[in-house]
């Protein structure tokens, strides 16, 4: 018998209730298609395969997100020092610039 995961709580005949996350197999057959199409339920077998596939893929951070995190608390420092000796001030920030010779 087919099993369905309830995504949003539903009442169904005869006088039953299923809450989000429950897996049920006793839904009225005439209601299954419209419940699937409206996103109230999903095929429990298909959804578990989808969840496994998602778990296998590592999350990748975008370069823009990394840059935003790196520069979130950085402000322009007029008196910045080249502490690593690479010829750049405020490395990896929007304020990165070459050292000016004085």
C-alpha positions, 0 to 999 in steps of 0.5 A, spaced: 500 500 500 502 506 498 504 511 503 504 519 503 507 524 508 503 529 510 506 536 509 500 540 512 495 537 517 489 534 514 482 531 516 480 526 512 474 521 512 472 517 516 473 522 522 481 522 522 486 527 522 494 527 520 499 532 522 505 535 518 510 530 518 506 523 519 506 518 514 499 515 512 497 509 508 489 510 509 487 516 505 481 516 500 484 514 494 479 519 490 483 525 494 490 522 493 491 526 486 489 533 488 492 532 495 499 531 491 498 536 486 496 542 492 502 540 496 498 537 502 502 530 501 508 527 498 509 520 496 513 518 502 518 513 498 520 519 493 521 524 498 526 520 502 530 518 496 530 526 495 532 527 502 538 522 501 540 525 495 540 532 498 544 530 504 549 527 499 551 534 496 555 538 500 553 545 501 557 550 497 558 557 499 558 563 494 564 567 493 560 573 494 557 570 501 564 569 503 567 576 501 561 579 505 562 575 511 570 577 511 568 585 510 562 585 514 566 589 520 571 592 516 572 600 515 577 604 511 583 605 516 587 611 513 593 609 518 593 601 516 600 597 516 603 592 511 603 587 517 605 581 512 609 585 507 606 583 501 605 591 499 598 591 500 594 594 505 587 592 508 588 585 504 582 582 502 577 588 503 574 593 499 579 598 501 585 593 499 590 598 496 598 598 494 602 601 500 604 608 498 612 610 499 613 616 503 
